[in-house]
């Protein structure tokens, strides 16, 4: 991906910025300028609004990648998942901070900001979103209070 294109897409990549149709309220990611869901697409022209996704979702489907494409060789094995956001859109992204064998469909995840890749040893470092599991509290175990840290 060219540096210019990457920087044009910064808002969406860093903030999960999508769009929402003001007529039917359907949320899209990446953002769209026309709503394909509405029966009359032309009515949605100029009526789409910016929408911030919460970053919360669940794994809808996934695979473990063992043979990575160029630029991702150092990350294998890694989990590539379809994440169904609570607002509706489905996003393809890596799931990190978890053993690949522990990932399962329905796992609750949240968006995290991480390094995506680097273009050569002196190239641009590209950052963006990945997803990490939302840890469930264990009964009887409480995080340390500020006085215990």
Legacy VTK file of the C-alpha trace (Angstrom):
# vtk DataFile Version 3.0
C-alpha trace
ASCII
DATASET POLYDATA
POINTS 149 float
0.000 0.000 0.000
1.380 3.417 -0.895
2.231 5.857 1.884
-0.204 8.430 0.455
-3.107 5.958 0.500
-2.236 4.810 4.007
-2.333 8.394 5.319
-5.648 9.103 3.539
-7.145 6.175 5.450
-5.657 7.158 8.833
-8.928 8.207 10.504
-10.605 4.915 9.647
-7.569 2.786 10.531
-6.798 4.466 13.855
-10.299 5.196 15.135
-12.668 2.668 13.516
-14.521 5.564 11.916
-17.440 4.351 9.832
-20.672 5.821 8.516
-24.373 5.447 9.291
-27.398 5.965 7.061
-29.657 8.635 8.541
-32.738 6.918 7.033
-32.379 3.227 7.989
-29.639 3.655 10.669
-27.466 0.880 9.154
-23.793 1.258 10.149
-20.970 0.634 7.649
-17.251 0.077 7.969
-15.355 1.216 6.032
-17.452 4.346 5.508
-19.765 4.561 2.505
-21.229 7.556 0.728
-24.406 5.707 -0.355
-26.534 3.205 1.601
-27.026 -0.039 -0.363
-29.548 -1.221 2.242
-32.158 1.456 1.510
-34.639 0.629 -1.263
-33.873 3.891 -3.046
-30.098 4.329 -2.963
-30.349 7.839 -4.359
-32.198 9.012 -1.235
-29.140 8.272 0.891
-26.768 10.435 -1.191
-25.564 13.220 1.089
-27.427 11.702 4.045
-24.726 9.399 5.385
-23.182 10.585 8.658
-19.842 9.843 10.278
-20.119 7.167 12.951
-17.608 6.027 15.573
-17.615 2.276 16.217
-17.150 1.228 19.848
-14.449 -1.330 19.102
-16.431 -4.087 20.851
-17.375 -7.253 18.995
-17.150 -11.020 18.850
-15.334 -13.533 16.675
-17.768 -14.700 13.997
-15.290 -16.956 12.187
-11.512 -17.364 12.110
-8.525 -19.216 10.727
-4.975 -19.697 11.939
-2.456 -18.540 9.334
0.718 -20.645 9.099
1.920 -19.534 5.642
1.890 -15.744 5.765
1.974 -13.310 2.859
5.010 -11.106 2.335
5.538 -8.722 5.214
3.829 -10.925 7.814
6.265 -13.865 7.934
7.524 -12.993 11.432
4.011 -13.159 12.898
3.107 -16.789 12.112
1.139 -18.490 13.382
-1.483 -15.770 13.775
-5.258 -15.640 13.914
-7.182 -13.884 11.156
-10.837 -13.414 12.076
-14.146 -12.009 10.960
-15.241 -9.847 13.894
-18.928 -8.944 14.132
-19.071 -5.496 15.727
-21.854 -4.704 18.216
-23.012 -1.954 15.829
-23.456 -4.420 12.946
-20.515 -4.357 10.510
-18.178 -7.343 10.164
-14.455 -6.534 10.077
-11.548 -8.748 9.018
-8.594 -8.396 11.381
-5.950 -10.203 13.380
-6.722 -11.426 16.904
-3.728 -10.836 19.200
-2.676 -11.361 22.828
-4.052 -14.907 22.868
-2.796 -18.378 22.012
-4.139 -19.231 18.522
-5.509 -22.525 19.895
-7.613 -20.633 22.466
-9.586 -18.560 19.953
-13.175 -19.664 19.451
-16.267 -18.428 17.676
-18.297 -16.149 19.916
-15.203 -14.931 21.812
-15.716 -11.329 22.941
-12.998 -9.008 21.632
-12.091 -5.328 21.624
-10.128 -3.238 19.157
-6.524 -2.451 20.050
-4.002 -0.179 18.331
-0.967 -2.088 17.064
1.859 -2.103 14.537
0.665 -3.624 11.270
3.907 -3.744 9.340
7.058 -1.905 8.352
8.080 -1.055 4.804
11.718 -2.079 4.825
14.325 -1.399 7.501
14.109 2.376 7.011
10.542 2.583 5.745
7.294 3.846 7.171
5.877 1.913 10.128
2.154 1.380 9.622
-0.188 1.127 12.611
-3.844 0.177 12.753
-6.450 -1.915 14.537
-6.308 -5.528 15.606
-8.526 -7.250 18.169
-7.727 -8.699 21.589
-9.899 -10.869 23.833
-11.932 -9.178 26.542
-10.820 -10.972 29.657
-13.602 -12.217 31.893
-13.075 -11.628 35.613
-12.336 -14.789 37.579
-14.640 -15.331 40.581
-12.903 -14.368 43.826
-9.981 -12.681 42.060
-9.889 -8.889 42.106
-7.412 -6.564 40.396
-5.030 -4.849 42.835
-6.212 -1.530 44.209
-4.086 1.613 43.811
-2.744 1.200 47.374
-1.572 -2.361 46.601
0.401 -1.396 43.464
LINES 1 150
149 0 1 2 3 4 5 6 7 8 9 10 11 12 13 14 15 16 17 18 19 20 21 22 23 24 25 26 27 28 29 30 31 32 33 34 35 36 37 38 39 40 41 42 43 44 45 46 47 48 49 50 51 52 53 54 55 56 57 58 59 60 61 62 63 64 65 66 67 68 69 70 71 72 73 74 75 76 77 78 79 80 81 82 83 84 85 86 87 88 89 90 91 92 93 94 95 96 97 98 99 100 101 102 103 104 105 106 107 108 109 110 111 112 113 114 115 116 117 118 119 120 121 122 123 124 125 126 127 128 129 130 131 132 133 134 135 136 137 138 139 140 141 142 143 144 145 146 147 148
